[in-house]
Amino acid sequence: MTTSRQAVLIVGASVGGVRCALGLRDAGFSGPITLLDVESSAPYDKPQLSKHLGKDDALELLATPELLHERDIEFQPGTTAVGLDLAGRVETTSGLRSYDHLVIASGCRPRELLTPLPLHASYVRTQSNWERLKSAAERGGRLLVVGAGFLGLEAAAAGTGAGMSATVIDVAPKVLQRGIPGVAADLIAARHSAEGVDLRMGVGDATLGGDRDHVWVDGVKGDFAVVSIGAVPNVEWLEGSGLILENGVVCDETLSAAQGVWAVGDCARWHNSRYDRMERVEHWTTAVKQAQHVASSIATGEARAFGDVPYVWSDQFNWKIQTVGKTAVGAMHYVSDNGAHVVLSTDGDRVTGVTTINAQAICLRARQLLQGGDPSLDDVAAGLHLDKLTLVA
């Protein structure tokens, strides 16, 4: 069965949406493709927003308008999807759009504080957020970061690198409480402290206040604040459509939410065949792989199960932090002669995940080892050449 002349509508021009559109063309799909996005700019890569705050830094585009035109992809920026009719129509702020295949790539938005943001504060999700943060970095002063996850720590590191002082505040007792072994989180916290970042963990009251000149939290005054306390899937526009919405768009193992309807990226909650459970993964690499998978399914007319081992990376100071797989109770920490770190997450004699710092080649091999299942400690030790490293704990 071929679907090459059917119309594809993609809602969301982050990496999942753009890669799906380009992937369809790469797979030989010749039907109409329309790509909608709520922002009015050309599609850009969002991981940069918390990392690139230097004076001369600019956002890298996922695709230029010229490239999208060359690939015969109709790009409609500044267009918001507001409703879905599963009979094949999407209501948008620019009118009704018809489709044969709909790809939902509407992503997430920042989880908001219970109180409005002060004047000199921002979340980090859009180009306008980034422009405000970059301007604050150019002015200098103290940056307050509410939230000690990856994005918050990246912002603190980037702000410090741009000449600001940084304070990170979180109600959690430690940084990076989710998705990374405690020993690795401790190493990252120590690096931030060594770079002068003021880490204030376990704060009882992280209420952010401010006036026309400053912001403050936990008794610390700053010149600008970044808030990163989680994300919420953008799926409200799908309410009443008949799709199942539970912490995202619920999909089967093929990423299908209904006949002719697919979801990719941060908003997709699917049955991950690798772990045989429902998951929603907010990682760039997962979004790319899901986009490629759905593009292939649409182009060929053959839906297949999508299994994925989560992988995330983070750049903080001159450290490349990478983690693949799942965090478990046990942990084994190795150090190389050149100061690289490898932390295995273990469950009995099986390895469920690997976290590395400045050990990219080892992480690449770990991703290959974990793809087919949780390998044994012996297999990981051999595959990652751990005999060349020193076991710390």
C-alpha positions, 0 to 999 in steps of 0.5 A: 500500500502506498500513501505517497499522494495523501496529504500530511499535516504536521502540528509543531515545528520543533525537531520532531515535526521538522525531521518528520517532514524532511524524513517523508521527502527522504523516503520518497513521499510525494504528497502535500506536506504542511508544517504548522508552528505557533512561533513566527520564526523559522524552525530552530533547535531548542536545546540551544536555548539554555546553552548559548548565551554568549554575545555572538551566539545565534540560534541554529536553524533546524531548516531554513525557509528556503530548504523547506520550499525546495523540499516542497514543504508548506511552512506556516509559522505563527499558526496555532492548532486549536481543535481536532476533528478525527474525520480529517480536519484541524481547526487553526487560527488561520482556518481549517486544515484537512489531512489524510495523516496528522502528525502531532508534534506540539511538544511541551510548555514550561510548568509554571510557578503558582504565582506570576513571574516578576518583571525580570524573570523568564521560563526557557522554551521559546526564542523570545525567552532566549533573547531575554536571557541572552540580554540579561547575560550581556548586562551581567549581574547575578542570575537566579535559577529556580530548578536544578534539573538539566536545563536549569544547570545548563543555564547556570553554567552558560550564565557563568560562562558569559560573566554572570554570577549564578545561584541555583535554588531547588526544593529537592535535596540534590541536583538532578533528582530524576534520570541520573545516578546520585554519584553522577549528580554529586560530581556535577554539583561539585563542578558547579560549586568549583565554578562559583555557582551557589547551589541552594538545595532543599529550600523550604520556600522557593517563592520567586519575588521581584520589583522593577529592578531586581528578583529574589528568592530564599533571601538572595537578590538577583538581576534576572531569574530563570525558572525551570521546574518541569514541562507540561505536554501541549495537548489541550487543543486535542480535548474533545477530539476522541484521542486519549490524553493522559500525560500526553497523547496516548499511542500504541507501540507504533506511535499511532493515536488513532487511524491516520493520527500519529504523535512524536516528541515530548507530547507522545506517550506510547507503549515502548516495546523496549521496556514493555511499558507506557512512556513519555520521553522529553529527549531530543534524540527520542524525538528525532528517532520517533519522527524518522519512524513515523515518516517511514510508516506513513511513506511505506504504509507499514506501521511497526513497533517503536522501541527506544532506549532513552538517551540525553546529553548536556553541556555544562562548562567543558563537560559533555554529560551523557546518559543512556538507559534507566537509573537503578538502585545500584551504581558503579563509578569508574574514572579514567586517567584523563579525568573522564567518568563512567557510572553504571546503573545496576540491578543485580548483575544487570546494567540498566543504564550508563552515565558518562562525563567526557567519555563520548566513545564509551557512551556510544558503545553503551547505547549499542549494548543497551539497545537489545536489553539490559546486558550483564555486568560482564558483557558491559565490562568487556564491551566498554573496556572497563579494565582500562579504568579505575573503579572508585565505588 
